[in-house]
Amino acid sequence: NKVLEAMAMGKPVVASRLGGLEELIGGDGSRGVLVDLFDSNESTYVAPPALTEDASNRLAEGVIALLEEPERAKAVGEAGRRYVLEHFDWNVMVERILRVYRGEPAPSPA
């Protein structure tokens, strides 16, 4: 997932609200900017070949908002990196898999 990779590198992310991206980025805007690019009720999660003008404008607004507030962009990038390290680091993932094999209960999601 490219969004996960960007977050791992501490980069502020602007992404569509579709799929698991809202869960990954969080709805409060602290780990990235979510933009409604497509109608999620009718989506097959396959992006069309081109964005509509309205969707392009919403995407641009998300990017511009971070460019105009570099301190916020830095904080968003840092929060995203912390989240990825806490939840998707290889050591964390391996421990989760081992818990399954040992029959231990899964930890509560954060």
N, C-alpha and C positions, 0 to 999 in steps of 0.2 A: 504494500500500500504506500503510495507516494506521499500521502499526507502524514502517515506515521513516520516515514523516513525524514521528512522535513522537520517534524516536531522533534525527533531524536537529535537532529542537528541544531536545535534551538532556534529555528527559523519561524517567524510568525506566519500563520497559515490562514488563507482565505479559501473556503471550500463551500461546495453545495451542501445543502441540508439533507440530501438523500442518503439512503443506505445507513451504514453504521457511523457515518462521519459525525452526525450530531452527537451520538454517544461518545465518540472518541474526543471530539473537540469540547463538548460540554455546551449546554444551552446558555450559560451565563456570560460567554464571551471572554472568559479569563484565559482560555487556551487556544483561541483562534476566533476568526470571524466567520459566521455562517451566513450564507446568502441563498435565498430562494431563487434558483435558476430554472427549475422545472416544476410542474405540477406533480407533487409526490403521490397524489391519489391515482394518477393515470400512468405513472412511470413504470417502466420495466427495468429501471436502473441502468439503462443504456442511454448515454448522452446522444442527442441528435448531432448530425454532422456540423451544424452551426447553431450558435445561440441566437435567440431573438434579440432585437435591439434593446428591449426592456431588460432582458436577462443580462446582456452585455453591460448595460448601464449599472445594474445592481452589483455586478462583479467589480466593475471599475470603482464604484463607490466604496466597496469593502477594502480594496487595495489602497485607494487614496486616503481613506480614514487612517490606515496604519502609517502611510507615508507622512501624513500631516502631524502625527503624534509619535515621534520616534521613541519616546520613553515608554509609551503604551506598547508599541511594537516589540520593544526589547522585553518588557514584562510578559507579554503574551508568549513570545518565543521561549523564555526561561520557564514559564509555567508548563508549556507543552513538553519541554524536555524533561522536567521533573516527573510529569505524569507518565511519559513513556518509560522512563527508567524505573519507576515504581511498579508499573503494570506489565511491561513488555520486554524487560531485560531478560537475556537468556537464562540467567540464574533463577530469576523469578518464574519463568516459564517451565524450566526443568523441575523446580520444586513443586509446581502445580501438577505436573504430570506424575511425579513420584507419589504425591498425595493420592491421586486417583488409583495408582497401582497398589498402594498400601491400604486402600479402602477407607481413607480418612475423609471427613467431610470437607467440602470446598469452603474456603474462607468467604466471608460476606463481601460482596462487591463494594468498592469505595464510593 
